[in-house]
Amino acid sequence: MADHAHDQSRRRLLKFMATGFAAVAAALWGVLPACAREAIARRFPTRTVERATFGFDAQRGEVVWKDGRRERYQLVLDGLVEQPLRLDYAQLRALPQVRLTADFHCVEGWSVNDAPWGGVRFADLFALVRLAPGARYAVFHSLGETMPAGGLTHYVECLPLAELLNPALGSLLALDLDGAPLTDDRGAPARVISPFDHAYKSIKFVTRVEFTAAEVPGWWTRANPVYPVHAPVEKHRLRSPDPRDA
C-alpha cells in the first residue's frame, strides 16, 4: 500500500511540475532567426528509413499524423519493470534537463563535431520505474513505420543498461538540439544520443523503452548484417577515447 501511495504521489508531482514546460521550450525554436535555423539544419544530413507519415507539434506535445489526426505523445517505459509508466511530453520536460556537447558519427563516414544536445539523462528517466533484477538492456521503439526488416515494421534499437547509465559515455534522451526542440527531421519528439556509437544506434522518434534480459538486434542489423548489434565508432574517428576501451 505504501508503494502504491508513493507511485501516485510521484505521478502527481510530475504532472504538477510539467505545467507550462513544454510550451516554453517549444517557443524557443520559433524565435530563432530563419538563417540560424537553416544553419543548424545544414550541419546534419537527413538520413532516415521511417515513412513520412507524421510530424510533431512541440508546443502542444502532440503527434500529428498525415491524415490530420492528433494524439498526445507518450513515452512508455515497460518490460521488466514492477509497474509500467507513461510520460507525456510536458512530463519529460519537467524532469531534470541537461546539456551535452558531443560529436555525432554516421556509419556512412561523415561526422558532426560539437553538436549541442539537451535532454534527460537515462539515470533520471529510469529512476522513475523499478527495474526487475533481470533487466540488462533497453530496447527503444520508434513512432511510425519503416520498410519491413526481420519481422519489424517500425525502427528498433537496443543498448545495454550499463552503458546508458555510465556517465562517462554521455548517453542522453535528447529533446533539444542547439537550444531548441528537435525538429521532425532530427527525430522529434525524442531521440537517443550515444556519442561513442555509430548514429544508427541513436534512434529517432522514441515512443517506448522496453527493458529486457536479452539483447535484441535493431532494425538495421536485421535489414543487413553488415550493421552489427555493437557499433562503436572507429578509434581513428574519435577526438576523445572511448571510455569502454579503458
Sine and cosine of phi, psi and omega as CSV:
sin_phi,cos_phi,sin_psi,cos_psi,sin_omega,cos_omega
0.00,0.00,-0.63,0.77,0.01,-1.00
-0.90,0.43,-0.65,0.76,0.02,-1.00
-0.89,0.45,-0.64,0.76,0.01,-1.00
-0.89,0.45,-0.68,0.73,0.02,-1.00
-0.89,0.45,-0.63,0.78,0.02,-1.00
-0.88,0.47,-0.70,0.71,0.00,-1.00
-0.89,0.46,-0.66,0.75,0.02,-1.00
-0.90,0.44,-0.66,0.75,0.02,-1.00
-0.90,0.44,-0.64,0.77,0.00,-1.00
-0.89,0.46,-0.69,0.73,0.01,-1.00
-0.91,0.41,-0.64,0.77,0.02,-1.00
-0.90,0.44,-0.62,0.78,0.01,-1.00
-0.91,0.41,-0.69,0.73,0.03,-1.00
-0.87,0.50,-0.70,0.72,-0.01,-1.00
-0.90,0.44,-0.64,0.77,-0.01,-1.00
-0.92,0.40,-0.71,0.70,-0.05,-1.00
-0.92,0.40,-0.44,0.90,-0.12,-0.99
-0.96,0.28,-0.34,0.94,-0.14,-0.99
-0.83,0.55,0.88,-0.48,0.08,-1.00
1.00,0.09,-0.22,0.98,-0.08,-1.00
-0.90,0.43,-0.72,0.69,-0.09,-1.00
-0.91,0.42,-0.67,0.74,-0.05,-1.00
-0.90,0.44,-0.66,0.75,0.00,-1.00
-0.90,0.44,-0.71,0.71,-0.03,-1.00
-0.91,0.41,-0.66,0.75,-0.03,-1.00
-0.91,0.42,-0.56,0.83,-0.03,-1.00
-0.90,0.43,-0.42,0.91,-0.03,-1.00
-0.86,0.52,-0.64,0.77,-0.03,-1.00
-0.90,0.44,-0.61,0.79,-0.05,-1.00
-0.93,0.38,-0.44,0.90,-0.05,-1.00
-1.00,0.01,-0.14,0.99,0.07,-1.00
-0.93,0.36,0.66,-0.76,0.08,-1.00
-0.86,0.51,0.50,-0.87,-0.03,-1.00
-0.85,0.53,-0.62,0.79,-0.01,-1.00
-0.90,0.44,-0.58,0.82,0.02,-1.00
-0.93,0.37,-0.66,0.75,0.02,-1.00
-0.90,0.44,-0.63,0.77,0.01,-1.00
-0.92,0.40,-0.63,0.78,0.01,-1.00
-0.90,0.44,-0.65,0.76,0.04,-1.00
-0.89,0.46,-0.71,0.70,-0.03,-1.00
-0.89,0.46,-0.61,0.80,-0.05,-1.00
-0.92,0.39,-0.36,0.93,-0.02,-1.00
-0.93,0.37,-0.45,0.89,-0.09,-1.00
-0.88,-0.48,0.92,-0.39,0.23,-0.97
-0.87,0.49,0.56,-0.83,0.01,-1.00
-1.00,0.00,0.87,-0.49,0.03,-1.00
-0.76,-0.64,0.87,-0.49,0.01,-1.00
-0.38,-0.92,0.50,-0.87,0.06,-1.00
-0.95,-0.32,-0.01,1.00,0.02,-1.00
-0.96,0.28,0.59,-0.81,0.10,-0.99
-0.97,0.26,0.60,-0.80,-0.06,-1.00
-0.99,0.17,0.96,0.27,-0.05,-1.00
-0.94,-0.34,-0.02,1.00,-0.05,-1.00
-0.42,-0.91,0.29,-0.96,0.15,-0.99
-0.70,-0.72,-0.04,-1.00,-0.02,-1.00
-0.72,-0.69,0.76,-0.65,0.06,-1.00
-0.98,-0.18,0.99,-0.16,-0.08,-1.00
-0.93,0.37,-0.51,0.86,-0.02,-1.00
-0.92,0.40,-0.56,0.83,-0.01,-1.00
-0.97,-0.24,-0.10,0.99,-0.01,-1.00
0.91,0.42,0.61,0.79,-0.11,-0.99
-0.82,-0.57,0.61,-0.80,0.18,-0.98
-0.99,0.12,0.75,-0.66,-0.02,-1.00
-0.92,-0.40,0.93,-0.38,-0.04,-1.00
-0.99,0.14,0.35,-0.94,-0.09,-1.00
-0.86,0.51,-0.49,0.87,0.00,-1.00
-0.99,0.11,0.07,1.00,0.05,-1.00
0.99,-0.14,-0.18,0.98,0.03,-1.00
-0.91,0.42,0.57,-0.82,0.08,-1.00
-0.85,-0.53,0.61,-0.79,0.11,-0.99
-0.55,-0.84,0.56,-0.83,-0.01,-1.00
-0.90,0.44,0.77,-0.64,0.06,-1.00
-0.92,0.38,0.66,-0.75,0.10,-0.99
-0.68,-0.73,0.65,-0.76,0.15,-0.99
-0.97,-0.22,0.87,-0.50,-0.03,-1.00
-0.99,-0.14,0.75,-0.66,0.13,-0.99
-0.91,-0.40,0.91,-0.41,-0.06,-1.00
-0.50,-0.87,-0.28,-0.96,-0.08,-1.00
1.00,-0.07,-0.78,-0.63,-0.04,-1.00
-0.99,0.15,0.93,0.36,0.07,-1.00
-0.74,-0.67,0.41,-0.91,0.01,-1.00
-0.94,0.34,-0.55,0.83,0.02,-1.00
-0.49,-0.87,0.87,-0.49,0.00,-1.00
-0.87,0.49,0.40,-0.92,-0.03,-1.00
-0.70,-0.72,0.59,-0.81,0.10,-1.00
-0.85,-0.52,0.74,-0.67,0.03,-1.00
-0.83,-0.55,0.73,-0.68,0.11,-0.99
-1.00,0.05,0.01,-1.00,-0.11,-0.99
-0.90,0.44,-0.65,0.76,0.00,-1.00
-0.91,0.42,-0.60,0.80,0.03,-1.00
-0.93,0.38,-0.59,0.81,0.10,-0.99
-0.89,0.46,-0.66,0.75,0.01,-1.00
-0.92,0.40,-0.42,0.91,-0.02,-1.00
-0.98,0.18,-0.26,0.97,0.05,-1.00
-0.95,0.30,0.34,-0.94,0.03,-1.00
-0.81,0.59,0.82,-0.58,-0.02,-1.00
-0.98,-0.20,0.70,-0.71,0.00,-1.00
-0.81,-0.59,0.33,-0.95,0.07,-1.00
-0.92,-0.39,0.59,-0.81,-0.03,-1.00
-0.63,-0.78,0.83,-0.56,0.12,-0.99
-0.98,-0.22,0.88,-0.47,-0.10,-0.99
-0.54,-0.84,0.44,-0.90,0.09,-1.00
-0.98,0.19,0.48,-0.88,-0.07,-1.00
-0.81,-0.58,0.86,-0.50,-0.15,-0.99
-0.87,-0.49,0.88,-0.47,0.05,-1.00
-1.00,0.06,0.54,-0.84,0.03,-1.00
-0.91,0.42,-0.33,0.95,0.03,-1.00
-0.95,0.31,-0.21,0.98,0.07,-1.00
0.92,-0.39,-0.17,0.99,0.03,-1.00
-1.00,-0.09,0.40,-0.92,-0.01,-1.00
-0.68,-0.73,0.42,-0.91,0.17,-0.98
-0.87,-0.50,0.90,-0.44,-0.02,-1.00
-0.99,0.10,0.56,-0.83,0.14,-0.99
0.82,0.57,0.74,0.67,0.08,-1.00
-0.97,0.26,0.81,-0.59,-0.06,-1.00
-1.00,-0.04,0.98,-0.18,-0.01,-1.00
-1.00,-0.10,0.33,-0.94,0.16,-0.99
-0.63,-0.78,0.53,-0.85,0.01,-1.00
0.21,-0.98,-0.52,-0.85,-0.14,-0.99
-0.89,-0.45,0.77,-0.64,0.10,-1.00
-0.93,0.37,0.60,-0.80,-0.02,-1.00
-0.90,0.43,-0.48,0.88,0.05,-1.00
-0.88,0.48,-0.65,0.76,0.02,-1.00
-0.95,0.31,-0.62,0.78,-0.01,-1.00
-0.94,0.35,-0.75,0.66,-0.09,-1.00
-0.95,0.30,-0.33,0.94,0.05,-1.00
-0.92,0.40,-0.25,0.97,-0.02,-1.00
-0.98,0.22,-0.25,0.97,0.04,-1.00
-0.83,-0.55,0.49,-0.87,0.06,-1.00
-1.00,-0.01,0.95,-0.32,-0.02,-1.00
-0.96,0.28,0.62,-0.79,0.09,-1.00
-0.94,0.35,0.45,-0.89,-0.04,-1.00
-0.83,0.55,-0.48,0.88,-0.05,-1.00
-1.00,0.09,-0.03,1.00,-0.04,-1.00
-0.94,0.35,0.84,-0.55,-0.02,-1.00
-0.80,-0.59,-0.35,0.94,-0.09,-1.00
-0.72,-0.69,0.45,-0.89,0.15,-0.99
-0.92,-0.39,0.86,-0.50,0.04,-1.00
-0.98,-0.21,0.88,-0.48,-0.06,-1.00
-0.99,-0.12,0.73,-0.69,0.01,-1.00
-0.91,-0.42,0.62,-0.79,-0.07,-1.00
-0.98,-0.20,0.44,-0.90,0.20,-0.98
-0.91,0.42,0.37,-0.93,0.17,-0.99
0.98,0.20,-0.31,-0.95,-0.08,-1.00
-0.77,-0.64,0.43,-0.90,0.13,-0.99
-0.81,-0.58,0.05,-1.00,0.21,-0.98
-0.90,0.44,0.61,-0.79,-0.01,-1.00
-0.87,0.49,0.64,-0.77,0.04,-1.00
-0.45,-0.89,0.90,-0.45,0.08,-1.00
0.83,0.55,0.60,0.80,-0.01,-1.00
1.00,0.05,-0.06,1.00,0.02,-1.00
-0.99,-0.12,0.64,-0.77,0.13,-0.99
-0.88,-0.47,0.03,1.00,0.13,-0.99
-0.68,-0.74,0.34,-0.94,-0.08,-1.00
-0.95,0.30,0.68,-0.73,-0.01,-1.00
-0.69,-0.73,0.62,-0.78,0.17,-0.98
-0.61,-0.79,0.38,-0.92,-0.10,-0.99
-0.71,-0.71,0.70,-0.72,0.04,-1.00
-0.67,-0.75,0.55,-0.83,0.02,-1.00
-0.92,0.39,0.64,-0.77,0.05,-1.00
-0.86,0.51,-0.63,0.78,-0.03,-1.00
-0.86,0.51,-0.57,0.82,0.01,-1.00
-0.98,0.20,-0.65,0.76,0.01,-1.00
-0.89,0.45,-0.50,0.87,-0.05,-1.00
-1.00,-0.08,-0.01,1.00,0.00,-1.00
-1.00,0.09,0.94,-0.34,-0.07,-1.00
-0.88,0.48,-0.42,0.91,-0.02,-1.00
-0.92,0.39,-0.39,0.92,-0.04,-1.00
-1.00,0.04,-0.25,0.97,0.10,-0.99
0.91,0.41,0.49,0.87,0.03,-1.00
-0.94,0.33,0.51,-0.86,-0.12,-0.99
-0.45,-0.89,0.58,-0.81,0.26,-0.96
-1.00,-0.01,0.98,-0.19,-0.13,-0.99
-0.99,0.15,0.69,-0.72,0.12,-0.99
-0.91,-0.42,-0.35,0.94,-0.10,-0.99
-0.77,-0.64,0.42,-0.91,0.19,-0.98
-0.64,-0.77,0.75,-0.66,-0.04,-1.00
0.81,0.59,0.62,0.78,0.11,-0.99
0.98,0.20,0.20,0.98,0.00,-1.00
-0.67,-0.74,0.41,-0.91,0.00,-1.00
-0.82,0.57,0.58,-0.81,0.06,-1.00
-0.80,0.60,0.65,-0.76,0.13,-0.99
-1.00,0.08,0.16,-0.99,-0.03,-1.00
-0.86,0.52,-0.69,0.73,-0.05,-1.00
-0.96,0.28,-0.25,0.97,0.06,-1.00
-1.00,-0.10,-0.01,1.00,0.13,-0.99
0.94,-0.35,0.33,0.95,0.00,-1.00
-0.84,0.55,0.56,-0.83,0.13,0.99
-1.00,0.06,-0.35,0.94,-0.07,-1.00
-0.49,-0.87,0.58,-0.81,0.05,-1.00
-0.60,-0.80,0.36,-0.93,0.08,-1.00
-0.99,0.12,0.64,-0.77,0.19,-0.98
-0.86,-0.51,0.87,-0.49,0.02,-1.00
-0.79,-0.62,1.00,0.05,-0.26,-0.96
-0.86,0.51,-0.46,0.89,-0.06,-1.00
-0.99,-0.13,0.14,0.99,0.07,-1.00
-0.91,-0.41,0.42,-0.91,0.11,-0.99
-0.85,0.52,0.47,-0.88,-0.22,-0.98
-0.92,0.40,-0.29,0.96,0.03,-1.00
-0.93,0.37,-0.25,0.97,0.13,-0.99
-0.98,0.19,-0.33,0.94,-0.04,-1.00
-1.00,0.05,0.94,0.34,-0.14,-0.99
-0.85,0.52,0.68,-0.74,0.04,-1.00
-1.00,0.01,0.16,-0.99,0.20,-0.98
0.80,0.60,0.65,0.76,-0.11,-0.99
-0.92,0.39,0.76,-0.65,0.03,-1.00
-0.79,-0.61,-0.18,0.98,-0.01,-1.00
-0.47,-0.88,0.64,-0.77,0.16,-0.99
-0.86,-0.50,0.90,-0.43,-0.03,-1.00
-0.95,-0.30,0.85,-0.52,-0.02,-1.00
-1.00,0.00,0.78,-0.62,-0.09,-1.00
-0.74,-0.67,0.28,-0.96,0.07,-1.00
-1.00,0.05,-0.49,0.87,-0.07,-1.00
-0.92,-0.40,0.44,-0.90,0.04,-1.00
-0.94,0.34,0.60,-0.80,-0.02,-1.00
-0.86,-0.52,0.85,-0.53,0.05,-1.00
-0.88,0.47,0.66,-0.75,-0.02,-1.00
-0.99,0.15,0.00,-1.00,-0.09,-1.00
-0.86,0.51,-0.76,0.65,-0.05,-1.00
-0.91,0.41,-0.59,0.81,0.02,-1.00
-0.90,0.44,-0.63,0.78,0.02,-1.00
-0.96,0.28,-0.54,0.84,0.00,-1.00
-0.95,0.32,-0.58,0.82,-0.05,-1.00
-0.39,-0.92,0.92,-0.39,-0.05,-1.00
-0.87,0.50,-0.17,0.99,0.06,-1.00
-0.90,0.44,-0.34,0.94,0.06,-1.00
-0.99,-0.11,0.98,-0.20,-0.11,-0.99
-0.96,0.28,0.32,-0.95,0.07,-1.00
-0.87,0.48,-0.69,0.73,0.05,-1.00
-0.99,-0.10,0.85,-0.53,-0.18,-0.98
-0.77,-0.64,0.83,0.56,0.04,-1.00
-0.91,0.41,0.59,-0.81,0.05,-1.00
-0.93,0.38,0.63,-0.77,0.01,-1.00
-0.84,0.53,0.65,-0.76,-0.11,-0.99
-0.84,0.55,-0.59,0.81,-0.07,-1.00
-0.95,0.33,-0.25,0.97,0.02,-1.00
-1.00,-0.04,-0.24,0.97,-0.05,-1.00
-0.99,0.11,0.66,-0.75,0.08,-1.00
-1.00,-0.02,-0.22,0.98,0.13,-0.99
-0.66,-0.75,0.54,-0.84,-0.11,-0.99
-0.90,0.44,0.54,-0.84,0.09,-1.00
-0.94,0.34,0.88,-0.48,-0.02,-1.00
-0.85,0.52,-0.36,0.93,0.00,-1.00
-0.95,0.31,-0.26,0.97,0.02,-1.00
-1.00,0.02,-0.10,0.99,-0.06,-1.00
-0.94,0.34,0.00,0.00,0.00,0.00
